[in-house]
Amino acid sequence: MKRYLLTAAGRDRPGLVAAVSKVLFDQGCNLEDSAMTRLLGEFAILLIFSGPAKPTALELALKSLGKKLGLAVNLKPLSIREGRPSPPAENGVLISIYGADRPGIVHRATDLIAKSKVNISDLSTHRTEAPGRPGYILYIEGEAPETLPPAALEKILQGGIAELGVTVQVKPLSASAL
Amino acid sequence: MAVREILLFPDPLLKQVCVKIGPADEAAARLLTDLTDTLNASPGVGLAAPQIGLALRAIVVDLRRLPPRKGKEPPKNHGLIALLNPVVVRREGEITFREGCLSIPEFLADVKRSAFVRVEGVGRAGDPFALETEGFEAVALQHEIDHLDGVLFLDRVSNIKTDLFRRKATLPKSGRGG
């Protein structure tokens, strides 16, 4: 068995996940980790699965499915190392940044975040449409170095992107025990 | 009678810390009337002065505005609560509630708050006012009091994968929201 990363995206409509997962099921694959979501009118699939050591038949089946449904499909074989889950976050942070929409918020923020050696695990952005005044909301989860407490990272971000007029907040990720 | 315009995110006034209201004079009573009139013309159950453009510490909450739900008792409530300078003086327990906001009409978020609160403030006639409540009404009061400190439910999101939702339908003329 070997692990693969599948990406697929196309115009949103019912049946996309069913069609993609049918191909994988028919080829004897086992789904592992995935994120699938609708972004505006597009549906995007990111999926890690284990499957046959030789991907030839799988590639063919996915290619023909992509053609049929108008999906941009890509299959990336993963090395053993790449397929392993990341170690649990030691110092998880949730970063929220929001304000009036303007170009550069994501780049400026993530540039500072990268320079602070924070590894992003999840990121989501939303645009709001108040008449004449669009807003932008950015949430980032990541792992910060032990030496960088949330308050220090918040200070770095607030100082670095203050002139964008956005609200910046960094909180420790709550390890919610249920 | 005055129905005011409700400010929308990212209006900077929503991020201001509001000023305490001095004597409960005629202007303060008029503010509470405007807040009530605006709430009654909206699909929400609560409103704070900054949402109608005034950085003053005044809120209204009225759970009777919830649309009736088949086979469900309306949550326990005190009818119209109109308060100047409200403060949470005691809190107990924890509750997660899916909240909306009239100023961020496109989103909902699961927010953790206190399940029980004692709120003190000043009533329309300048009378000291105290109220103990729990559940939905306690959540609504905490949400509105947050507005007085420039805090939005966006600040209280604690998990990007599970907490923030785009509304699946546009806010109806009368429905939930605060």
HADDOCK unambig.tbl for C-alpha pairs under 7 A between the chains (distance, minus, plus):
assign (segid A and resid 99 and name CA) (segid B and resid 10 and name CA) 5.32 0.50 0.50
assign (segid A and resid 100 and name CA) (segid B and resid 10 and name CA) 5.33 0.50 0.50
assign (segid A and resid 128 and name CA) (segid B and resid 106 and name CA) 6.96 0.50 0.50
assign (segid A and resid 130 and name CA) (segid B and resid 8 and name CA) 6.18 0.50 0.50
assign (segid A and resid 135 and name CA) (segid B and resid 9 and name CA) 6.49 0.50 0.50
assign (segid A and resid 135 and name CA) (segid B and resid 10 and name CA) 5.30 0.50 0.50
assign (segid A and resid 139 and name CA) (segid B and resid 160 and name CA) 6.37 0.50 0.50
